[in-house]
Structures are given as C-alpha cells and as structure tokens.
Amino acid sequence: MRRNLRVDWRAGLSLVGTILAFFSLAFTVPIVVALAYGGEDLWVFVASMAITAGSGLALRRLDPDPDPGAREAFLVVAMSWLLAATFGAIPYVLAGNGTVAAPVNALFESMSGFTTTGATVMGDISFDTHSRAMLMWRQLSQWLGGMGIIVLAVAILSQMAVGGAQLMQAETPGPGISKLTPHIAETARVLWIAYIALTVLFMALLYGVHLLGYAPNMDLYNAIAHGFTTLPTGGFSPEARSIEAFSPVVQWLVIPFMFFAGVNFVLWWHVISGDPRTLLRDNEFRAYLGAVSVLTVVCAVVLFVSALETPETGQIGGHVERSARYAAFQIASLVNSTGYANMDFDEWGGAAKGILLIAMFIGGSTGSTGGGIKILRWLIVFKSLRREVFTTIHPEAVRPVRMNGRVLDEDAIRGIYAFTLLYLVIFFVGIGLFAADAARVGFDIGLLDLLSASIATLGNIGPGLGPVTGPMGGYVDFPTSSKLLMILYMWIGRLEIFPVLVLLTRAYWRS
C-alpha cells in the first residue's frame, strides 16, 4: 500500500502564496520610478504586480488556515525563492528589450538578482535599451534578496511568526543566526532595521559626495541604485563598467560598506545598540578582518611591483594609491561575493588573479548578506584540524572546539565538514557539466571561465576571472542548458544547498 505524504504541501504552498502576494508590493518602487521618468514601462510593472498578487492569492486558497511544521519550512523557503525569481523575471519578458527579453535569460537575471549573485546576461546595460524603472527593479531585486525574503516576511506578516524560527534557519546563510529577542518576529525586525539603517546611510553618503562635487555622475538615481546593491553584496549596477564609472572618492567610499556587508548583522545591531566591543570579541569577525587585511596587503604589493596600467587611470604598478585602491576594492568585493569591479581584473597577472581566486572561496560571515562557504565554517574546520593534530600527539587529552568561549557540539562540526565537502563536490561537478555542455554546442571557452562559472554562481559571486565571465563580460553567450544549470546553482547556493537538496529525497516526503 502506498504510504501517505508526510509533508503538508497544501499548508506549505499556501504560506508561499501569502509571501508571494506580499512580495507583489515590491513592484511599487519601479512603478514610482516609471512615473517620475515619464511613465516608461509603467504598464509592465502594473501588470507584473497584478499577475504576482493574483497568483499568490490563488495559492493562498489551498489552505486558508495553514499550520506548517519544521518539515514544511524547507518547502516554503525553497519555493518562495524560486517563485520570487520566477515572478521577478516577468517585467524583463513583458518589456521585451535586449537579451533579457528571452524567458531563460530573464529568469537568469532575476535569479541572479534575488540571490545577490550579480552575474548578468544583460548584453547592453544602458538607458538607451532599458528604462530607468527596469534597471531600478534589477537593483531592488538584490536588496530584497540580501537580508532575505523570508526574514522580511517573518518581520512583517503575523502569520509567519508561527514556525518563523525554522523558516529563518532554513533561509539564513551560515550555520545559524542568534536570537536577539524572545520573539523571532522581533529578531527579524531587528535585523531589517540594521539593514535599512546601513543602506540609507550609504545612499546619503554617496549622494553627499556628489553634492560636494567629488562624484559628478553619482546623482540621486545612482546613489539609490548602488545603495540597493552594496549592502546586500549584490554587485548589479546601472553602469556598464560597474564602479569603474565613478571617481576614486566613490570607490574608496564603497570599500568599507562592502566590508560591513560581510559582517554578521547581529553584530551590527549590538554596535547600533551601544556595545561596539561585541565586534572585537567575536572570533568570526576577527578572522574575517584578518583574512581581508592579509589578502588586501598581499594583493596591493603584487599590483605595486607589477607593470600593470590601464587606459583609464594610467600606471598602477609603482603607484601606491592606485595599487591600494584596486586591491582593497576587489578583495572586499570578492571575499563576501559582492561582485562590483573598479577595473577589469581579468587584465591582472597570474599571481594577482590567484589571490582573487582564494578570496572567492572564503565567503562572508554567518548572518551577513555575503555568499560563499563562510568564514565561520573555515574557522571551525581549522580549529578542529588543529585539535586532531593535538589529540594525535596526546591521545588521552580531551580538547573540545570552542567559538567565542562556547564549546561546539560535535554533530555541528560534522555538519560543517559535510557541507564544505558537498559544496566542493558540487563545484567540481559544475566545472565538468559546463565543459561538456560547451563541447556539445561548440562553445569555445577556457578552463578559467569554466572554473569561474561554477564558483561564481554556486558562491553567488557573479563575475569570474576569465574573459567571458570576467567583470566586464557576461554570461549571455553560454548555452541555454548551461544557463539553466547556473540558475539552479544560484538558487541552491543562496539557500546553502540543504533546503533544496532535502526536497529531492524520498525520506523528506515519505518517512
């Protein structure tokens, strides 16, 4: 006899419908921008809002009074992100402009936006091809995805408070997030308040340097647009040359905020609340600061002794400020998966590129908007390996692994090893699949681009190191089948693999 499903999929999809209906309100922002700039693409976003809201309300009718449990949390989180990206792609298709008018390209661009990856298939990023409202929607998608759609829903929707802890645990990048208040909905609001406060501060500073005359093209539109994609470590820009299009003052201003975005937002809440010492007491923050500092210094030295120069800025090698600026910018951008660029680093030498590749694998902090494996996991792996060496020499010793003075559970350590191994396996499998697909269609691509395509999408980094996937390139020329695989990689990478992977197991549905 066939066993019944152990997952209440109706309750799960009903809750997804509630989130989707709420998500449709996000189209208000591009509607306002469209009205401010003459109404271009206005109907596109009005129609997108109606389609999204209608679909959400239809799903809501599956179970008017859902009571999801811990098992349904995986379904809610995975499907919410997939459907948010799917409905977020509708404006690109309806507008019918440029390469993103094709459905697969539209879904790629939307998934890249909501997962804050920053990889693009938008061949022509300009106001000649796309309206200001459309490019602002592209920016906004990253801001919504940065702190998390589920965290936002838990913060605002009362019905999400039930089971909210499981939902946030399934969505939040990293091993977990601290509960700041007795109520999970209040914790979600705290995180979003910190996120909004830093975003608004950054927008104000960007526009401020424009008013002071240090950034002529950083007008209010660009200040808002880049505010939407810096704190979520997204990397999209309405400028085709990314942050290279702006003055060195803007580039120096962006660097600390990219760094801030890779720090656990729980720590920023403590700082805002008047306890800045929490930062320096945190093991993960100290490791993050140390990794960024060391990589930046080494990269700056490599650039300084090089003969590198660019037509835009002139000599970089031998120039202290330029070497420091380009190194600090790209390390901060790639360590936490922001993906901005202030020059085409595909032109750098092999040693400098190797440093950037290391940065790509590190990742930001847990509870931040950064992608990658995460600093905390690497730190725990290092501590546990050091413990193994010690206990090999002293087999009678009992030496637990500690973080911030607390003993870590051995099951948690094994889980971190399992995740790290699975992450690396999926990364290498991706290289093979992208290579096979390129050979199938005769797409000429080098090993560096293949490696970059896998790590940049799985790690939600965006730009890679090769001429195709580099910061001034794009993914538009990849075969459609490869783009579909990249969409999958961005999706599972943002949710850190397991919330999606469990849906594919028989045990989840039956046991």
DRENZARO-585356 format. One record per atom (N, C-alpha, C): residue in one letter; y negated, x, z negated. Coordinates in pm, whole numbers, plus 50000, padded with zeros to 5 digits. Atoms other than C-alpha are relative to their C-alpha. Layout:
AYXZ/...
% end
This chain:
M501195008550000/M500005000050000/M498755008950000/R501234992349989/R496595012550090/R499174998549873/R500815000450122/R494575022249786/R498574996250032/N501395004149983/N491115007749740/N499075012049990/L501034989650011/L488005028849781/L499515000749856/R500514998050135/R486795043749453/R498495002149999/V501454998449989/V483205046049579/V499384986550034/D500705012549972/D480905015949565/D498955002850108/W500904996149891/W479435022849907/W498904989850023/R501055010149985/R477544989849914/R498835002849905/A501054996950096/A475634998849598/A499255012650042/G500634987649957/G475025033749731/G499044998050116/L500855002349883/L473685022450068/L498864990649969/S501095008850041/S471644995049901/S498875008249937/L501014991450061/L469885021549695/L499335008850105/V500584992549887/V469415042350012/V498974991350073/G500935009249936/G467775011450165/G498704998849923/T501215000550083/T465355009349873/T499145012350021/I500734987549977/I464425045849920/I499375000150138/L500505000049863/L464035040850295/L498794990850015/A501145009249995/A461745010850251/A498775006349934/F501084992950067/F459655030950007/F499485011550087/F500344988749913/F459715060850245/F499104995750117/S500805004749886/S458155039550522/S498515000549971/L501424999350036/L454855040550329/L499395013450039/A500524986949962/A454555077350424/A499304999850135/F500655000849869/F453565066750775/F498544995949989/T501415003550021/T450275055150625/T499095012050027/V500824988049982/V448995091150634/V499695002650147/P500364998049859/P449335096651011/P499254988150060/I500785011549952/I448005061251066/I498535002149969/V501394997250037/V444835070750877/V499435011250088/V500464989049914/V444585103351075/V499764995050142/A500185005549866/A445065084351401/A498714991950009/L501255007850001/L442245060351308/L498785009149995/A501144990850012/A439995089751218/A499725007450129/Y500174992449876/Y440555106151557/Y500174991150124/G500085008449881/G440145076851793/G501204991250028/G498885009249982/G443415058151749/G501165005150083/E498914994549918/E445655081651950/E501324999749922/D498665001450060/D449355074451874/D500024990349882/L500035009450112/L448335047151629/L501194990650006/W498915009649987/W450885022451766/W501355006549969/V498754992850025/V453595049251739/V500364999649852/F499734999350143/F453255051851363/F500084986149937/V499865013750048/V452745014651306/V501414994950031/A498655004249962/A455975008051498/A501065007249917/S499054992250079/S457775036051312/S500084994849858/M500015005550134/M456695021550980/M500784986949995/A499335013049998/A457924986951076/A501525001650015/I498564997849978/I461304999651202/I500665005649875/T499434993750120/T461875021150893/T500074990149884/A500025009850109/A460834994150645/A501034989050023/G499045010549968/G462914967650824/G501435004649979/S498644994750017/S466004989850829/S500315002049852/G499794998250144/G465544998350461/G500274986949929/L499815013150063/L465254961950360/L501344993950040/A498685005149956/A468344953550567/A501125006549920/L499004993350082/L470374979950382/L499954995149856/R500165004850138/R468964967250054/R500784987149975/R499315012850014/R470624933550118/R501515001649979/L498564997850021/L474094949450097/L500384997449855/D499755002250142/D473834947749717/D498654998549931/P501345002250057/P470684931649572/P499835005949860/D500104994850137/D471514944649223/D500965011949984/P499064988650002/P473114979249269/P500085006649863/D499794992750125/D474584997848974/D500845012450032/P499244988349956/P475585031849117/P500375009149884/G499574990450100/G477505057448915/G499825014250050/A500144986049964/A477795095148929/A500605002950138/R499364997549871/R480135093649230/R499124995350115/E500875005349893/E477725072249432/E498765008650021/A501194991649988/A474945097649366/A500095009250121/F499834991149884/F476395121049628/F499734992550130/L500225008149881/L476405093149887/L498524996850018/V501425003649994/V472845082549802/V499165011950045/V500814988249967/V471425117749819/V500235004550144/A499714995149865/A473215128550136/A499474990550107/M500435009649900/M472475096350326/M498484998150000/S501475001250005/S468855094350206/S499355010950083/W500594989049924/W468105128450351/W500314998950149/L499655001449859/L469975121850674/L499184989050066/L500755011149942/L468265088350730/L498495002650000/A501434996550000/A464825101550630/A499685008450122/A500224991749882/A465145128050901/A500164991850129/T499775008249880/T466505102451150/T498814990850029/F501155008849979/F463705077351099/F498705007950015/G501164991349981/G461205105751074/G499885005250142/A500024995449861/A462165115051430/A499474989450096/I500415010949911/I461155081051570/I498635002350064/P501314998049937/P457455089851623/P500035009950117/Y499914990249891/Y458365120151838/Y500544993650127/V499385006549884/V460535098652063/V499074989650060/L500885010649950/L458095069452088/L498775005750070/A501194994149937/A455135092052169/A500355005850136/G499534995149871/G457155108252448/G499285012250053/N500754988249956/N455145140552455/N500775012849971/G499424986850020/G456535175352505/G501514999949984/T498564998250011/T460005188352433/T500614991549890/V499445007850111/V460385168252111/V500174985350036/A499765013949958/A460485135752311/A501494997250017/A498545001849989/A464225141552368/A500584997049863/P499505004350132/P466205124552087/P500585011349914/V499414989250079/V468205155351981/V498925009649953/N501104991350040/N465075176951981/N499144993549892/A500785007250101/A463215150151785/A500695000549864/L499254999450127/L465975149151521/L499995014249944/F500064986050044/F465995187251508/F498655002749931/E501334997450055/E462225188551450/E499804992649868/S500145007950121/S462375160951191/S500855005649887/M499154994150103/M465325175951003/M499435013349953/S500634987450036/S463605209651012/S498794997749909/G501165003250082/G460515193250865/G500414995749860/F499655005450132/F462135173650582/F500805009849916/T499274989850077/T464415202450483/T499165012449979/T500964988950011/T461355225650493/T500535012850063/T499464988249931/T463175248650734/T498915007150080/G501074993949921/G460305254550976/G500445005050135/A499564997049863/A462475261051283/A499474989050091/T500635010049913/T460945243751582/T500565000150140/V499695001449858/V461825230551925/V498794994250073/M501245004949940/M458225220151991/M499445011050089/G500374989349908/G457555240852301/G498515002950006/D501464998349990/D453785235152314/D499354993949877/I500665004850123/I452105232851975/I498505000650023/S501445000349973/S448615222052070/S499544985450002/F500585013449995/F446265192352061/F499914994850143/D499975004549860/D446485191252441/D501264991750027/T498735006949979/T450105179352418/T500274989549894/H499705009050112/H450315162852076/H498734995949929/S501175005050071/S447855141351887/S499895006649862/R500194994750135/R446375152651556/R500844992349899/A499175008150090/A448215124051389/A501455004750005/M498614995549986/M451555136251528/M500225013349932/L499854986950063/L451005172051416/L499834999049848/M500115001950145/M449905159751072/M501284993949944/W498725005550043/W453105139151047/W501045011249987/R499104988450004/R455015171051124/R499775008149872/Q500324992750123/Q453195188250837/Q500424992149876/L499715008550116/L453595158850597/L501504999449972/S498555000950020/S457355157550653/S500495011449911/Q499584988950084/Q457665191850493/Q499554998349856/W500485001950137/W455545182650194/W500874989849926/L499145010050061/L457685151750128/L501365005849965/G498694994150025/G460865171950155/G499995011249898/G500074988350086/G459615200849941/G500504997649859/M499565003050136/M459905186549591/M501194990650000/G498815008249989/G462465161449710/G499724985150008/I500165014449981/I462645125749834/I500564992449881/I499365006850112/I464985115949551/I499185001849873/V500834997750119/V462815132149283/V498774990950003/L501155008949985/L459845112549419/L500404985649972/A499545013850021/A461855080249422/A500284997349852/V499725001650143/V463035085649064/V498704999049921/A501285000050070/A459435092148959/A499264986850014/I500815011849970/I458095060049113/I500764986949987/L499265012649996/L460845034149151/L500804998249871/S499365002350130/S462035019148822/S501514998850013/Q498565001949987/Q465485010148957/Q500745013150023/M499364987049979/M466105047049032/M500215007449868/A499874993150128/A465845056448664/A501454999749951/V498595000950036/V469425044548612/V500795009450092/G499284990249919/G471575073448727/G499095010450061/G500954990649941/G468435093448807/G500365014549976/A499624986250030/A469775124648636/A501045005150098/Q498974995849904/Q472845125548861/Q499425001750140/L500624999149869/L470715119249169/L499195012850013/M500814987949995/M468285147249086/M500865012549996/Q499094988650006/Q471145170649001/Q500625002750136/A499384998549868/A472715164149342/A499005004750104/E500994996549898/E469435169549527/E499325013449974/T500864988850033/T467615197449343/T500675013250035/P499424987149966/P468185232349489/P500215008649877/G499734991150112/G469825256149246/G501034994049905/P498985004850093/P472345253248961/P499584988149916/G500425011550079/G470235227048783/G498545000849967/I501415000350034/I466835217048656/I499864995049856/S500175003550141/S465615214548299/S499454985949985/K500545013150032/K464985180748148/K498795001949908/L501224996950073/L461365183448035/L499654989449897/T500355011150087/T461095149447867/T501264992049968/P498805007850032/P463525124847704/P500444990850113/H499685009349892/H463365102548013/H499965007350135/I499904992849873/I464475115248355/I498884996150096/A501095004249912/A461845094348536/A498715007349964/E501204992750043/E459135111148328/E500095014650043/T499814986349953/T460605145348412/T499675001050148/A500305000149858/A460435136548781/A498504999050025/R501455001249985/R456795126148741/R499305013149964/V500574987250041/V456015158748561/V500095010250115/L499814990749889/L457455178948850/L499074996950116/W500885003749889/W455495159449109/W498535002149965/I501384997450039/I452275162448909/I499675014950019/A500214985649981/A452665200448904/A499925003450149/Y499954997749855/Y453495200049277/Y498704995450067/I501245005449941/I450495178149368/I498805008449956/A501144992350051/A448125198249146/A499865013350075/L500054987349927/L449045231249314/L499644997850147/T500325003149860/T448855215149660/T498514997450018/V501425003349990/V445375200849602/V499145012449975/L500744987650027/L444155233749453/L500005009050122/F499914991349883/F445395252749756/F499164994750117/M500835005949894/M443805228350002/M498525002749974/A501424998050034/A440475231349817/A499595014550023/L500334985949980/L440605269449824/L499925003650149/L500044997449856/L441415270150195/L498714994850063/Y501245005749945/Y438525247150278/Y498785007149943/G501114992850062/G436315266250036/G499675012950073/V500284987649927/V436725299350222/V499424997050138/H500615004249874/H435875280350540/H498504997349980/L501405003250026/L432645267150387/L499195012649970/L500694987450030/L431795302450271/L499885009150121/G500144992549876/G432125314950627/G501055010750024/Y498974989749984/Y435255336450581/Y501164995550088/A498895005249918/A437545314050788/A499454989150092/P500675009849913/P435705297251079/P500904988750049/N499135010549946/N438755278151211/N500854993049895/M499285007150106/M440105267150871/M499174987849958/D500765012250029/D438425233050893/D500794991149906/L499345008950095/L439335203350674/L501384995950047/Y498695003949946/Y442175192750905/Y501025011149975/N499074988950018/N443775227350896/N500275002849853/A499804997850143/A443235230650521/A501024990249944/I499035010050046/I445105198150457/I501375002650061/A498734997849930/A447765206050717/A500775011749938/H499304988550056/H448565240250571/H500284998349851/G499665003450137/G448385226950217/G501304992449992/F498775007949996/F451165202950313/F501245008650023/T498804992249965/T453455231450427/T500145013349927/T499884987450074/T452765260950197/T500764998049870/L499325002250128/L453785247049856/L501454995550018/P498575003249980/P457005231749999/P500785011250068/T499394988749928/T457785265750159/T500554995450135/G499575005949873/G457915248150495/G499795009050120/G500254990849890/G456205270350749/G499484993950128/F500615006049881/F455095244951010/F498495002449998/S501454998449987/S451565249951139/S499564993250129/P500525005549875/P449445231051393/P499475010850094/E500394988749917/E448545265651526/E501245006750056/A498824994349936/A450985280451778/A500345013849946/R499784986550051/R450535315351629/R500085000349848/S499845001050144/S451015303151272/S498755005549928/I501134995350080/I448795320551010/I499315011950065/E500674989349924/E448035348651254/E498694995050060/A501205005849939/A445425324551395/A498795000449907/F501085000450098/F443345328151076/F499645014049951/S500554987250044/S441305355750917/S500865006549892/P499274993250109/P442725382150679/P499754993849863/V500305006450128/V440985363850393/V500974988449976/V499065011250011/V443115332850461/V501415005349975/Q498664994550017/Q446245354150489/Q500235005049858/W499884995550139/W445615370450151/W500064988149904/L499995011950085/L444975335950002/L501354992950004/V498715006749986/V448255322150137/V501095007249922/I498924991950061/I450345350649991/I500344995649858/P499625004050136/P450095341549619/P500564985949991/F499505013750007/F450675304649689/F501424999050056/M498614999549957/M453835312549887/M500875005349886/F499274994750115/F454915333049586/F500164989349892/F499955010650101/F454015304549348/F501054989550036/A499085010649957/A456085280349557/A501465003749976/G498644995650023/G459195301449499/G500375000749853/V499774999850145/V458845298649119/V500434986049955/N499545012750055/N460625271348922/N498804991649955/F501155008550032/F458165242348897/F500014995449854/V499955002750143/V459365235848543/V499155010349925/L500824989550063/L457755269248451/L498524997550024/W501415002949973/W454515258948621/W499504988749910/W500425010750090/W454475227548410/W499685005649861/H500284993750129/H454685248948097/H498685007750004/V501274992749985/V451815270448229/V498834990349996/I501065010249998/I449705239548303/I499824993949860/S500055005850134/S450565226747954/S499475009749895/G500604990550093/G449095258247797/G500945010249940/D499044990250051/D452155280447750/D500385009850111/P499724990849889/P451875308048017/P501055010549966/R499014989950037/R454175331147816/R501414996250043/T498695004549953/T457095309947933/T500425007350128/L499714993049875/L456835327048272/L500665013449974/L499524986450022/L457335362448142/L501255000449914/R498775000450079/R460095351747904/R501224995950083/D498925005449918/D462155337148187/D500665011250081/N499274989449929/N464865360548323/N499914998650151/E500035002249855/E464865344648667/E498655003650058/F501324996749948/F461105347748709/F499795015050005/R500174985550000/R461165384448611/R500805006450115/A499204994749889/A463965390848862/A499344996750135/Y500695004249877/Y462075371349132/Y498775008850024/L501184991449988/L458855390649064/L500395014250036/G499564986449971/G460735423549066/G500495001550142/A499474999249864/A462555416249393/A498884999650103/V501125001149906/V459375405449574/V499155012749997/S500854988050014/S457415435349438/S500655012150065/V499324988349944/V460025461349531/V500084999250151/L499895001549855/L460625447449880/L498645001550068/T501354998949942/T456865444949943/T499555014450006/V500424985950003/V456185480949838/V500775008150103/V499194992549904/V459085494750042/V499614996650143/C500385004249865/C458125474050348/C498635005350037/A501344995049972/A454465484250318/A500035014950033/V499884985649973/V455435521050307/V500595002250139/V499374998749867/V457685516950613/V498994996950109/L501025003549900/L454865499850805/L498915010650006/F501094990150005/F452315525850691/F500375012750077/V499594987549933/V454355555350824/V500454997550144/S499595003249863/S455185537151150/S498835002150096/A501044999249897/A453295538851476/A499654986250053/L500175013849955/L453075500951494/L498544996350018/E501335005649977/E449995484551641/E500134987250080/T500015012749927/T449105450651785/T498694998650074/P501255002149926/P446545439752045/P498964992549918/E500935008350075/E445035415351794/E499285007849890/T500584993250116/T444495438551498/T499845015050016/G500054985649984/G444925473551632/G501085007149921/Q499024991650068/Q446705501251442/Q500394994349865/I499505004050131/I448905490951150/I500495012349924/G499574987550061/G450625524151080/G498805008649964/G501114991950046/G448295545950874/G498834992149945/H501085008550050/H446125516150775/H500504993149873/V499505004550129/V446535507850405/V499954984849987/E500155014550019/E445155472250400/E500924992250091/R499165007549907/R446985460650711/R501485001449965/S498604998150037/S450285476150607/S500354991649878/A499755007750122/A450005460050263/A499984985150029/R500145014449972/R448905426250401/R501214994750077/Y498885004949920/Y451625423050664/Y501305000549921/A498784999050080/A454325434950424/A500044989149894/A500035010050107/A453245412650134/A500154986050055/F499945013449942/F452835382550361/F501424996550043/Q498695003349945/Q456205384650535/Q501105000149894/I499015000350108/I458175393150222/I499874987049921/A500215012550073/A456605364050033/A500464988050081/S499635011049913/S457255341650333/S501514998550014/L498575000649969/L460905350750388/L500894999849876/V499185000450120/V462145355750032/V500274985649958/N499805013850043/N461575319149950/N500064990250116/S499735008149881/S462105306150306/S498804992150052/T501165007149946/T458515296050387/T499995000350152/G499924999149855/G458685309250741/G498685001550073/Y501264996749935/Y454985314950805/Y500085014250058/A500114986449946/A454065345551011/A498535003350022/N501364995749967/N450845365451031/N500005010650109/M499874992449876/M452165385951323/M501444998350049/D498655001049945/D455215387651547/D500825011649944/F499264989050062/F457505407651318/F501255003750079/D498944995649912/D460075408951596/D499655013550065/E500464987249945/E457975438751712/E500205011649902/W499844989450099/W458705457951391/W501235008550031/G498864991149982/G461105487151381/G501224995449923/G498735003950060/G464715485751266/G499985000249848/A500044999050146/A464015496850907/A499254988349939/A500795011250053/A461305470550851/A500744986850018/K499235012349978/K463495443351005/K501164999049901/G498925000150098/G466335453650776/G499534995149864/I500575004550127/I464075448050475/I499784984950004/L500215014449986/L463155413550607/L501334992449994/L498695006550003/L466845405250653/L500504998849856/I499635000650142/I467505413850288/I499234988849932/A500855010450060/A464585391350191/A500534986050031/M499505013149960/M466125362250384/M501184995449915/F498805003650075/F469315363650176/F499734997649852/I500265001050144/I467605363849836/I499754985749957/G500325013850036/G466045329249818/G499024999349884/G500955002150109/G463545314549573/G500704997249869/S499455003150132/S464045303349214/S500624986150001/T499515013650019/T466015273149099/T498844991049960/G501075009150036/G463835242549063/G498725002550076/S501154997749913/S461465255749330/S500264993250133/T499805005749867/T460985244449688/T500635010150095/G499444989649915/G462445277149820/G501464997550033/G498615001449957/G465725278550010/G500805012549964/G499184988350023/G468475304650023/G500984998549886/I498975000250104/I471155313849772/I499394998449862/K500785001050123/K468585315949489/K500175012549912/I500064988350088/I467575344249257/I500954998749882/L499185001850120/L469395329148958/L501475002850029/R498604997649967/R472765329949134/R500265015050016/W499814985649984/W472335366349238/W499965007049864/L500144993950132/L471255374948883/L501264998049918/I498785002850076/I474305358148730/I501195007650058/V498954992049937/V476615374748984/V499915014549955/F500194986050042/F475115408648895/F500405001849853/K499684999050142/K475395402248520/K501514998949976/S498565001750020/S478995390448549/S500785012050053/L499344987949948/L479975420548763/L499835011649902/R500234989550100/R478395443548506/R500904997749879/R499105003450111/R480385425048238/R501445004350031/E498644996349962/E483605430748434/E500225015049992/V499884985450010/V482935468148457/V500135004249854/F499984996650142/F482265469648083/F501344996549936/T498735004350062/T485395449747985/T501205007650057/T498944991449946/T487495471548218/T500125012849917/I500014988050084/I486455501448009/I500394996749856/H499745004450137/H486665482047681/H500724986650004/P499275012849982/P489405455747730/P500014991049877/E499995008250121/E489185444147368/E498654993149976/A501355005150024/A485475435747397/A499864985650051/V500395013549956/V484125400147422/V498515000550031/R501394998349958/R480915400647620/R499584988450089/P500425011449917/P479515367147736/P498805003450086/V501174998649913/V476985364348018/V498904991049945/R501125007550058/R473595353447887/R498854999050099/M501245002049926/M470505339148053/M498974994049906/N501055004550091/N467295335547854/N500534997749858/G499475000650135/G469275341547537/G501134990249979/R498945009950012/R471815313947605/R501285004950069/V498714996249941/V475505320147669/V500354990350112/L499645008449886/L476585307448011/L501474996149992/D498645005149995/D479685286048044/D500765007050113/E499204992949900/E482495303848231/E500254991450124/D499835008849884/D483035273348452/D498775000550090/A501224999149921/A479385275548561/A499965013050079/I499984987149930/I479835312248651/I500964999450117/R499055001449889/R482925304348857/R499434991350110/G500635008649900/G480975276649029/G498995007450084/I500994992049926/I478245301249124/I500695009550098/Y499234991649909/Y480815325249269/Y500534991850118/A499465008649895/A482385296449463/A498924996350101/F501085003749910/F479035285349603/F499595011850086/T500454988249925/T477995320649703/T501005003750108/L498974996849901/L481315327149876/L500004989750112/L500025010549899/L481225293450054/L498795001350091/Y501244998149923/Y477625299850163/Y500185011050104/L499804988849909/L478575333350316/L501024996850108/V499005003949901/V481655318850486/V499384991050106/I500655009049904/I479615290750646/I499035007750088/F500934991649923/F477015316450753/F500735007450112/F499274992449899/F479595338050932/F500674990850103/V499435009749906/V481335307751085/V498944995450099/G501095004149913/G477955296951223/G499725010150109/I500234989649899/I477485330251398/I501034998750112/G498955001249901/G480835326051570/G499864987650087/L500155012449924/L480195289951672/L498815000550095/F501174998849912/F476725297351809/F500305009550116/A499644990549894/A478125327052005/A500914993450103/A499065006749909/A480965306252150/A499284989650085/D500745010349926/D478605278152249/D499075006250103/A500884993249904/A476165302252412/A500805005350119/A499154995149892/A479005317952612/A500484988650088/R499505011749925/R480225283352714/R499024995550107/V501015004949905/V476945274452884/V499285011350071/G500654988749935/G475955309652992/G498625003049946/F501304997450064/F473035312152748/F499985014449950/D500074985750033/D472055348852721/D499255001949868/I500614998350131/I471415356652355/I500665011749928/G499504988250068/G471775387752142/G500554997049862/L499385001650131/L473605393151814/L498964997049892/L501035002150102/L470365394551612/L499534985549999/D500395014049992/D469365360051738/D501104990949947/L498885008150051/L472845346251661/L500055000549848/L500014998450145/L472715360251310/L498844992249940/S501205006750050/S469195346751265/S500154984850007/A499855014549985/A470085311951394/A500844994349887/S499135004850106/S472805308951131/S499325000649863/I500614998850132/I470965322250826/I498694992349992/A501305006750003/A467605307150925/A500124984949984/T499815014550014/T468995271750948/T500744996749871/L499265002550124/L471505273350662/L499135002849878/G500874996450112/G468955290350436/G498654993150004/N501285007349986/N466125267050553/N498825009650009/I501034989849986/I464105297750652/I499114997450119/G500785003349881/G463035288151004/G500045011050103/P500014989349899/P462085318751208/P501035010649967/G499044989250017/G464615346351263/G499395013350041/L500474986449970/L464405382651372/L500115003750147/G499824996549859/G465315381551742/G498884994650088/P501045004849907/P463165374952050/P500034985050023/V499905014549979/V464465338952080/V499624992549873/T500215007150126/T464455328551715/T498845005749918/G501074993450074/G461535350951612/G498844990749968/P501095008550050/P458305338151453/P499124994050109/M500815005349891/M456535333151784/M500874993650108/G499095006449906/G459605319151960/G500354986049953/G499565013450038/G461565287051911/G501444997950040/Y498595002849979/Y464975270951930/Y500234990350115/V499925010349897/V464255248452227/V501025003250108/D499114996349891/D466425268152472/D501475000249961/F498605000350041/F469605266252265/F500694987850060/P499275011849949/P472335243052400/P499914988449901/T500095011950085/T472265207452269/T501045000049890/S498954999650102/S475565212352089/S499655009749888/S500434990650104/S474145242651906/S498914993949915/K501065006550077/K471095222551805/K500584989849902/L499355009650090/L473355195551658/L500635007349882/L499434992150109/L475165222251457/L498905005149908/M501124995450083/M471805235951339/M499454988849914/I500445011750079/I470785200951229/I500924998349879/L499035000950110/L473985199651022/L499765011149899/Y500224988650090/Y473285234350879/Y498734997949916/M501235002550076/M469715224850780/M500234989549893/W499725011150093/W470975192950615/W500815005049881/I499164995450111/I473755209250412/I499345011449925/G500694989150067/G471585239550339/G498994995049899/R500995005550093/R468835218650181/R500664993749878/L499305006450112/L471335199649967/L501045009349935/E499134989850057/E473235231749888/E501484996550011/I498635001049950/I476455222550066/I500844989249931/F499005008550068/F478465203849797/F499724985150008/P500215014649988/P476705169549802/P500424994450134/V499545004549869/V477535167550173/V501505002450015/L498604996449983/L480885185150158/L500944990349931/V499105009050073/V482335161549897/V500224986950075/L499845012349923/L481745132050131/L501125001150103/L498984997849897/L484235147650373/L501395001449942/T498694998450063/T487075149150120/T500624986549970/R499265012350032/R489735122750067/R499894996849850/A500045002050144/A489565128049692/A498754992449956/Y501235006750037/Y485965116249678/Y500124985050021/W499935014249966/W486775082849843/W501164992849935/R498765006950040/R490255076049705/R500445002749858/S499354996450126/S491205094849389/S499214995149880/
% end
